[in-house]
Amino acid sequence: DASAAIPVGPPAVPVRVPGLHTQRAGLGAFGRSRLRVFAGAGCTGLADEIARYLGKDATDAVERKRFADGEAYVRLAESVRGCNVFLVQSTCCPVNDNLMELL
């Protein structure tokens, strides 16, 4: 019977992702001092909740400006060298603005 050869269900051995199986949400591997969570303009509330869940007081600072011609300027307010960085951004309306901010 050919159908007997197709495995069904979860794997027999649990899959472990490095850094995600330790303390609350992987903070043991990330470390609070090296963890950065930045929020895009499309979902600041969600990003704040994620940051609090990960043990941070708030999201890290992002500088946003609009030029006179409508172009976006986005700059992270601190260095992220050697850090674990999470960018939280929605691609809902206005899609173009949110996507360009993320890039």
Helices and strands as residue ranges (DSSP letters): G 2-5, G 24-26, H 27-30, G 32-34, E 35-39, H 44-53, E 62-66, E 72-76, E 84-88, H 95-102
